[in-house]
Amino acid sequence: MIFQKAAFETRLGWVGIEIKDSKVNRSTLPFNYKRDCLETISSWESIDDYQSPHFEFLIEKIRGYLSGHNEDLSTIPIEIKTSPSFFSSAWEACRTIPRGETRTYKWLAATAGNQKAVRAAGQAMANNKTPLLVPCHRVIKSDGSLGGFSSTGGINLKKNYYI
């Protein structure tokens, strides 16, 4: 099993991704500064070698998406094998939320297969390792408030992301 990672610049900032066996294992939301992105991905247990042809495809797709093009990031395979099954279901459900729209944690729980598992849906989003591909920033509380957001930048970042 080889883990590979890369940091690259996009229109909205620096993004980090990690691939494990041709699937994205981790990603970041855009950072304003390269050093912040590199610092974050330095803790990942992967090598700084992105010779894989998968990287070029992913990088161009993500750059296009962050430039406003109609790229469908939900088709990019993500690594979910080692995750709890409800988390995996919640992440897949979250990937169906259209760009520029939001859904509630209640909707997410029901769509993932257990309408009573609202807190578990929140935990799935809190444990999301691929925030560009699983757009957890699009999930809000039933009252319309934003709820938690643990990514760098916190709730202010969630307020400003319409991607």
C-alpha positions in Angstrom: 0.0 0.0 0.0 1.5 3.3 -1.1 0.3 6.6 0.2 1.3 9.7 -1.9 0.5 13.3 -1.2 0.7 16.6 -3.0 0.1 20.3 -2.4 -0.9 22.5 -5.3 -2.1 26.0 -5.9 -5.7 26.8 -7.0 -7.6 30.0 -7.6 -8.9 29.9 -4.0 -5.6 28.9 -2.4 -3.3 25.9 -1.7 -4.9 22.4 -1.5 -3.4 19.2 -0.2 -4.5 15.7 -1.2 -3.3 12.2 -0.3 -3.9 9.1 -2.4 -4.0 5.6 -1.1 -4.3 2.9 -3.8 -5.9 5.2 -6.4 -8.4 6.6 -4.0 -8.3 9.9 -2.2 -7.6 9.2 1.5 -7.4 12.9 2.6 -7.8 16.4 1.3 -7.8 19.9 2.6 -9.9 22.9 1.9 -7.9 25.7 0.4 -5.3 27.5 2.5 -4.3 31.1 1.9 -0.6 30.3 2.3 1.4 27.4 0.9 3.3 27.0 4.2 0.0 26.4 6.1 -1.0 23.7 3.6 2.5 22.1 3.7 2.4 22.1 7.5 -1.0 20.4 7.6 0.0 17.6 5.1 3.4 17.1 6.7 1.6 15.2 9.5 0.1 12.7 7.0 2.0 9.4 6.8 2.5 9.6 3.1 5.4 10.3 0.8 5.9 13.6 -1.0 5.9 11.9 -4.4 3.0 12.5 -6.8 4.2 10.7 -9.9 1.0 8.8 -10.1 -1.1 9.6 -13.1 -4.1 9.9 -10.7 -2.6 13.1 -9.3 -2.6 15.0 -12.6 -6.3 14.1 -13.2 -7.3 15.0 -9.6 -5.3 18.2 -9.5 -6.8 19.5 -12.8 -10.3 18.4 -11.7 -10.0 20.2 -8.4 -8.5 23.3 -9.9 -11.3 23.5 -12.4 -13.9 23.0 -9.7 -12.4 25.8 -7.5 -12.2 28.0 -10.6 -16.0 27.8 -10.9 -16.2 25.2 -13.7 -18.9 22.5 -13.5 -16.7 19.7 -12.3 -18.4 16.8 -10.5 -16.1 15.9 -7.6 -18.5 13.2 -6.3 -17.2 10.9 -9.0 -13.7 10.9 -7.5 -13.2 7.7 -5.4 -12.5 8.2 -1.7 -11.1 5.7 0.8 -13.8 4.7 3.2 -13.1 1.0 3.8 -11.8 1.4 7.3 -14.6 3.7 8.5 -17.7 2.8 10.4 -20.5 1.9 8.0 -22.8 4.8 9.1 -20.0 7.3 8.5 -19.4 5.9 5.1 -23.1 6.2 4.3 -23.2 9.7 5.6 -20.2 10.7 3.6 -21.8 9.3 0.4 -25.1 11.1 1.2 -23.2 14.3 1.7 -21.5 14.0 -1.7 -25.0 14.3 -3.3 -25.6 17.9 -1.9 -25.3 20.2 -4.9 -22.8 23.0 -5.0 -24.2 26.2 -3.4 -26.9 24.3 -1.5 -27.2 23.1 2.1 -28.9 20.2 3.9 -29.5 19.6 7.5 -27.9 17.0 9.8 -31.4 15.5 10.1 -31.6 15.1 6.3 -28.1 13.6 6.3 -29.0 11.1 9.0 -32.2 10.0 7.2 -30.4 9.8 3.8 -27.6 7.8 5.4 -30.2 5.2 6.6 -31.1 6.2 10.2 -33.3 9.3 10.7 -32.6 9.1 14.5 -28.8 9.3 14.1 -28.5 13.0 13.8 -25.6 13.2 16.3 -23.9 10.4 14.5 -24.3 12.3 11.2 -22.6 15.3 12.9 -19.8 13.0 14.1 -19.4 11.6 10.6 -18.9 15.2 9.3 -16.5 16.0 12.1 -14.4 13.0 11.1 -14.4 13.8 7.4 -10.9 13.5 6.0 -11.8 14.7 2.5 -13.7 18.0 2.9 -13.5 19.0 -0.8 -14.9 15.7 -1.9 -17.3 15.2 1.0 -18.6 18.8 1.4 -19.4 18.7 5.1 -19.5 22.6 5.0 -22.9 22.2 3.3 -24.5 20.6 6.3 -26.3 22.8 8.8 -28.5 22.6 11.8 -32.3 22.2 11.4 -32.8 25.8 12.6 -30.6 27.1 9.8 -27.6 27.9 12.0 -24.2 26.6 10.9 -23.3 24.2 13.7 -19.8 23.1 14.3 -17.0 23.1 11.8 -13.6 21.8 12.9 -11.6 22.6 9.8 -8.8 25.2 10.0 -10.7 28.5 10.1 -13.7 27.0 11.9 -17.2 28.4 11.6 -16.0 31.5 9.8 -14.7 29.3 7.0 -18.0 27.4 6.8 -19.9 30.8 6.5 -17.8 31.8 3.5 -17.7 28.6 1.5 -20.2 28.2 -1.2 -18.3 25.4 -3.0 
